[in-house]
Amino acid sequence: MAEELRAWGELSSELAAQLRGCTLCPRQCGVDRHAARGYCGAGAAVRVAKAFRHPWEEPCLSGERGSGTVFFTGCNLRCLYCQNYPISHQGVGKEISVARLSAIFLELEAQGAHNINLVTPTPYVPHIVQAIQAARREGLRIPIVYNTGGYERVETLRQLEGWVDVYLPDLKYCDARLSARWSGAPDYFTYATAAIQEMWRQVGEPVFDAHGMLRRGLMIRHLTLPGALEDSQRVVDWVLDNLPRGVYLNLMAQYTPLGRAPEYPELATRVPREQYEALVAYALERGLECGFIQEMDSASPEYVPAFDLEGV
Ligand code: SF4
């Protein structure tokens, strides 16, 4: 297998061309990533900070043996309060080949992972498509999960059609003032909602196996921010008003003031219990039927993995 891995170790010329004048995400920086880095901090090579069986994703992803999570370095949103700040802002991670990425997928499966969970994958879509293709040829069977902040271009997502089984996007904000202030993206809602519609078109509603593990489908996450109950309610409204009833919306309470959050009084606190309970009550009143809710004690830095190059 080593010889074969070497044979597809580099990006195909067609995929590499996308990195010259990169427009993979809504930032559309246009930089030549073979010579410079764009807004996301990604160059031409894949960088990964950790690959391990994550025990703390939703139960239908982590199960008993963990979700085979690959944390990519760089991010096209770079939220000030990022819960994974060392990899999204500080460049923690190691350059690897596409062949190595594919081998990591196979290793996680061999360790028993229930799925391959690609965290912040957007800047590396060309590499990921090629790595998945190769790993499938080598016998990879578990589902591929595309775990994204939601700031995506539909044109890029179309490259993933048929290769991604589960889409796990955030829908972080409705209000352009919030998305501009905390994520530098006033157009976030426009792009994220178009992306979610495209994801729904590709994979539809969740399909679970006999053990309750997610095999295919769209599952949306929303992390409620301190003081932003009204915007979180608008997120619930959009999901219920624009997608079929079978859609999953996971309401997350785990916000922890990490990254640069302590510099901003609005972000420097945890989400009050009353705010989260009010959001869940609102979602139920509005008729949300499917989704996961969290315990308030999930808001702790101890649930953030160490980005220590494990498994890379
Ligand atoms: S993926 Fe990175 S380099 Fe490419 S357009 Fe987005 S932010 Fe810019």
Boltz pocket constraint, residues with backbone or C-beta under 6 A from the ligand:
constraints:
  - pocket:
      binder: B
      contacts: [[A, 22], [A, 23], [A, 24], [A, 25], [A, 26], [A, 27], [A, 28], [A, 29], [A, 30], [A, 31], [A, 33], [A, 37], [A, 38], [A, 39], [A, 40], [A, 41], [A, 42], [A, 75], [A, 76], [A, 122], [A, 123]]
      max_distance: 6.0
